[in-house]
């Protein structure tokens, strides 16, 4: 019986050691991930026709949003609000960059995005490009997007896109710092952007 108890306590001690080791490893992994830039490497096209890569997201604090020009409500609302937030926290436009990446690259050309944005904001740059490359970039950011036919009986006809609606806030190293939810309360959105700028200033 004594041998059984010793074996039992020995097993429990071994399990405890393994648990402590796993907790430590998870903590180390989370710490490392806090310093890893979000998203994949990419080469796409900005709305002025110039080449743009992931390096653009690592020059200064950055706000990213994914959407499409035919979006009926979420995209125009978010772009309008984002424009107001940016003018409030960064009136000179030199502290935060902002980008809008299409999730409908078959329809959205860089020129279309530029024309669309010019009617909404002067603070956001559009990004489009080769459809496969755009989708790979969106997938790398973990973006949800889905083509939805307007007529279920005509899958090749007109469609809309369901997609993620949050604004991603990256620090000047491209690391995710926080997100702004769709229709988030104004003061909370402003506070998050101020913290993003303060982190860079610090």
Number of C-alpha atoms within 10 A of each C-alpha: 6 7 8 9 10 11 12 12 12 12 12 12 12 12 12 12 12 12 12 12 12 12 12 12 12 12 12 11 11 11 11 10 13 12 12 12 18 21 18 14 12 15 17 21 21 23 25 13 15 10 12 17 15 17 13 14 24 17 14 21 26 27 25 18 24 24 23 25 20 15 15 11 8 17 20 19 15 21 21 14 18 23 17 17 19 23 14 14 16 16 11 10 14 9 18 24 23 23 22 23 26 25 28 23 20 13 15 22 22 24 17 15 23 20 14 17 21 13 9 16 18 11 18 22 20 27 29 30 23 14 17 11 15 23 19 16 21 19 14 14 14 12 17 14 18 13 14 14 15 14 11 10 8 10 12 10 11 11 15 15 19 16 18 18 19 19 23 21 24 24 24 22 18 22 21 21 18 17 18 22 15 15 13 14 10 12 10 12 18 19 13 16 26 18 14 23 20 12 13 15 8 5
